[in-house]
Amino acid sequence: MLANLLGKRVHSSWHIAIASSGVVFGVWLVALLPTGMFASIAWLFTGIGMVATGVWRANVALIVLSLVGGLSIGLWRGSISLDDDTSVGRYIGQQVRLTGVVTEDTEKNKQDQLIIRLTAATINDSEASGSVWITTKSEALVRRSDVVTVNAVLADGFGSFSASAYLADIVRVTRPTPGDIALTVRDEFSKGVTEVISEPQASLGLGYLVGQRRGLPEELDTALQAAGLTHIVVASGYNLTILVRLARRLFERISKYLSFISASGMILAFIAVTGMSPSMSRAGLVAGLSLLAWYYGRRFHPLVLLPFAMAITLLVQPSYAWGDIGWQLSFAAFGGVMILAPLLHAYFFGDKTDEQPVRRILVETISAQVCTLPILLVTFGQFSVIAPIANLLILPFVPLAMLLTFVGGIGGLVIGEVAHIIALPAELLLSYMTTTTQYLGNLPWAVQEISITWLGATMLFGCIIATCVYMWHKTKFSLNEASLVE
């Protein structure tokens, strides 16, 4: 009987999921092991061979082989990243001249210092690699994609940053030609929006449409955090999903191919405009894979898509696994929406999840909040109590707000201030949203403080997983029905 069980074939996608889980665990684990221990390329080839064998044979007995193979690949990738001879981490504590490319929009902190996220190219004229967090008092105009040279003393990094540099001196800012075209288009469009929609409504609309959270007034940004609404004004899966679904449905009746191309173009354009942040890399990859599967009449099971997307992002940037909160929260929220939410629907309301949009929004919001709660409590020691109500009052109107903001922005660019009339619907809807957000976010009990350890977070995740297993056992609901693009 055991032999029959071990010889039973399973779909090869489950071997890919298991191998991907091994990659994720391997990349994370390598930070706890001696540096360079798995840097030999033999670990990579061994892992690839194991995974290939598991996927090819695709039986129960080889699941462990796929897991070990993925673990081997993850350990190798993490090791070569930590053991990189060009890493900026080798210069911690030294005065250096650092040159690199600005990877994300700059912003000002509470001390009115400019924050720059830089991908290193050279240090003291020698090749360098790694991400660096920089603050400076310089008034130099620095934009995404600029090449910046600074003099600074490098300090320890945090999250996905290999190093940090505080109060650095900017030596030179070079803007490539033609530069970041997508950024130029976004900034010109933003000017059109701000000409016809007043603040803070304009900033909120741009946050919805292009994920431009760093332009939000501090008071509104704080209220959004307290109300649990930050996810709708950052470059994330929610905004991208709205745009992809819109593009797909607009052209689906004309041609499935045209629908696929338009939605794919929307993904690429949105990423180009917002930049490749950890949450955006996850959102773009997941949306792209889901769209590709839809085009070929297939579906990705969430339990396959989740670890596979995690593995791909970590193979590209292993440092995400070693403390990048944005990456962690993004995948936790994705798991909540794609796994916990459908199971809650099936358990309490049956399989018909699309008949009540308001109920669906509420369940998905609660699911995302539950799955991100352990990370939030460990990292920030607080969570939003008001989030379900705030999301219920705001989320149903976000797609309409995005459309009206877009129309207003185009009007502002084409016909100038006369476009105030065209932008009036956007102004009114965004005013409702800002007023509601600020009222809810300023309630004294909106945010509660509870701090836990990673052990406590692990136990909470265990309870969430156990609950999901129980609901699946009771309902027999097929998670394969969940889709981001339908």
Secondary structure in CASP SS format (residue, H / E / C, confidence):
PFRMAT SS
TARGET T0000
AUTHOR 0000-0000-0000
METHOD secondary structure of the structure
MODEL  1
M C 1.00
L H 1.00
A H 1.00
N H 1.00
L H 1.00
L H 1.00
G H 1.00
K C 1.00
R E 1.00
V C 1.00
H C 1.00
S H 1.00
S H 1.00
W H 1.00
H H 1.00
I H 1.00
A H 1.00
I H 1.00
A H 1.00
S H 1.00
S H 1.00
G H 1.00
V H 1.00
V H 1.00
F H 1.00
G H 1.00
V H 1.00
W H 1.00
L H 1.00
V H 1.00
A C 1.00
L C 1.00
L C 1.00
P C 1.00
T C 1.00
G C 1.00
M C 1.00
F C 1.00
A C 1.00
S C 1.00
I H 1.00
A H 1.00
W H 1.00
L H 1.00
F H 1.00
T H 1.00
G H 1.00
I H 1.00
G H 1.00
M H 1.00
V H 1.00
A H 1.00
T H 1.00
G H 1.00
V H 1.00
W H 1.00
R H 1.00
A C 1.00
N E 1.00
V H 1.00
A H 1.00
L H 1.00
I H 1.00
V H 1.00
L H 1.00
S H 1.00
L H 1.00
V H 1.00
G H 1.00
G H 1.00
L H 1.00
S H 1.00
I H 1.00
G H 1.00
L H 1.00
W H 1.00
R H 1.00
G H 1.00
S H 1.00
I H 1.00
S H 1.00
L H 1.00
D C 1.00
D C 1.00
D C 1.00
T C 1.00
S E 1.00
V H 1.00
G H 1.00
R H 1.00
Y H 1.00
I C 1.00
G C 1.00
Q C 1.00
Q E 1.00
V E 1.00
R E 1.00
L E 1.00
T E 1.00
G E 1.00
V E 1.00
V E 1.00
T C 1.00
E C 1.00
D C 1.00
T C 1.00
E E 1.00
K E 1.00
N C 1.00
K C 1.00
Q C 1.00
D C 1.00
Q C 1.00
L E 1.00
I E 1.00
I E 1.00
R E 1.00
L E 1.00
T E 1.00
A E 1.00
A E 1.00
T E 1.00
I E 1.00
N C 1.00
D C 1.00
S E 1.00
E E 1.00
A C 1.00
S E 1.00
G C 1.00
S E 1.00
V E 1.00
W E 1.00
I E 1.00
T E 1.00
T E 1.00
K C 1.00
S C 1.00
E C 1.00
A C 1.00
L C 1.00
V C 1.00
R C 1.00
R C 1.00
S C 1.00
D C 1.00
V E 1.00
V E 1.00
T E 1.00
V E 1.00
N E 1.00
A E 1.00
V E 1.00
L C 1.00
A E 1.00
D E 1.00
G C 1.00
F C 1.00
G C 1.00
S C 1.00
F C 1.00
S C 1.00
A E 1.00
S E 1.00
A E 1.00
Y C 1.00
L C 1.00
A C 1.00
D E 1.00
I E 1.00
V E 1.00
R E 1.00
V E 1.00
T E 1.00
R C 1.00
P C 1.00
T C 1.00
P C 1.00
G C 1.00
D C 1.00
I H 1.00
A H 1.00
L H 1.00
T H 1.00
V H 1.00
R H 1.00
D H 1.00
E H 1.00
F H 1.00
S H 1.00
K H 1.00
G H 1.00
V H 1.00
T H 1.00
E H 1.00
V H 1.00
I C 1.00
S C 1.00
E C 1.00
P C 1.00
Q H 1.00
A H 1.00
S H 1.00
L H 1.00
G H 1.00
L H 1.00
G H 1.00
Y H 1.00
L H 1.00
V H 1.00
G C 1.00
Q C 1.00
R H 1.00
R H 1.00
G H 1.00
L C 1.00
P C 1.00
E H 1.00
E H 1.00
L H 1.00
D H 1.00
T H 1.00
A H 1.00
L H 1.00
Q H 1.00
A H 1.00
A C 1.00
G C 1.00
L C 1.00
T H 1.00
H H 1.00
I H 1.00
V C 1.00
V C 1.00
A C 1.00
S C 1.00
G H 1.00
Y H 1.00
N H 1.00
L H 1.00
T H 1.00
I H 1.00
L H 1.00
V H 1.00
R H 1.00
L H 1.00
A H 1.00
R H 1.00
R H 1.00
L H 1.00
F H 1.00
E C 1.00
R C 1.00
I C 1.00
S C 1.00
K H 1.00
Y H 1.00
L H 1.00
S H 1.00
F H 1.00
I H 1.00
S H 1.00
A H 1.00
S H 1.00
G H 1.00
M H 1.00
I H 1.00
L H 1.00
A H 1.00
F H 1.00
I H 1.00
A H 1.00
V H 1.00
T H 1.00
G C 1.00
M C 1.00
S C 1.00
P H 1.00
S H 1.00
M H 1.00
S H 1.00
R H 1.00
A H 1.00
G H 1.00
L H 1.00
V H 1.00
A H 1.00
G H 1.00
L H 1.00
S H 1.00
L H 1.00
L H 1.00
A H 1.00
W H 1.00
Y H 1.00
Y C 1.00
G C 1.00
R C 1.00
R C 1.00
F C 1.00
H C 1.00
P H 1.00
L H 1.00
V H 1.00
L H 1.00
L H 1.00
P H 1.00
F H 1.00
A H 1.00
M H 1.00
A H 1.00
I H 1.00
T H 1.00
L H 1.00
L H 1.00
V H 1.00
Q C 1.00
P H 1.00
S H 1.00
Y H 1.00
A H 1.00
W H 1.00
G C 1.00
D C 1.00
I H 1.00
G H 1.00
W H 1.00
Q H 1.00
L H 1.00
S H 1.00
F H 1.00
A H 1.00
A H 1.00
F H 1.00
G H 1.00
G H 1.00
V H 1.00
M H 1.00
I H 1.00
L H 1.00
A H 1.00
P H 1.00
L H 1.00
L H 1.00
H H 1.00
A H 1.00
Y H 1.00
F H 1.00
F H 1.00
G C 1.00
D C 1.00
K C 1.00
T C 1.00
D C 1.00
E C 1.00
Q C 1.00
P H 1.00
V H 1.00
R H 1.00
R H 1.00
I H 1.00
L H 1.00
V H 1.00
E H 1.00
T H 1.00
I H 1.00
S H 1.00
A H 1.00
Q H 1.00
V H 1.00
C H 1.00
T H 1.00
L H 1.00
P H 1.00
I H 1.00
L H 1.00
L H 1.00
V H 1.00
T H 1.00
F C 1.00
G C 1.00
Q E 1.00
F E 1.00
S E 1.00
V C 1.00
I C 1.00
A H 1.00
P H 1.00
I H 1.00
A H 1.00
N H 1.00
L H 1.00
L H 1.00
I H 1.00
L H 1.00
P H 1.00
F H 1.00
V H 1.00
P H 1.00
L H 1.00
A H 1.00
M H 1.00
L H 1.00
L H 1.00
T H 1.00
F H 1.00
V H 1.00
G H 1.00
G H 1.00
I H 1.00
G H 1.00
G H 1.00
L H 1.00
V H 1.00
I H 1.00
G H 1.00
E H 1.00
V H 1.00
A H 1.00
H H 1.00
I H 1.00
I H 1.00
A H 1.00
L H 1.00
P H 1.00
A H 1.00
E H 1.00
L H 1.00
L H 1.00
L H 1.00
S H 1.00
Y H 1.00
M H 1.00
T H 1.00
T H 1.00
T H 1.00
T H 1.00
Q H 1.00
Y H 1.00
L H 1.00
G H 1.00
N C 1.00
L C 1.00
P C 1.00
W C 1.00
A C 1.00
V E 1.00
Q E 1.00
E E 1.00
I C 1.00
S C 1.00
I C 1.00
T C 1.00
W H 1.00
L H 1.00
G H 1.00
A H 1.00
T H 1.00
M H 1.00
L H 1.00
F H 1.00
G H 1.00
C H 1.00
I H 1.00
I H 1.00
A H 1.00
T H 1.00
C H 1.00
V H 1.00
Y H 1.00
M H 1.00
W H 1.00
H H 1.00
K H 1.00
T H 1.00
K C 1.00
F C 1.00
S C 1.00
L H 1.00
N H 1.00
E H 1.00
A C 1.00
S C 1.00
L C 1.00
V C 1.00
E C 1.00
END
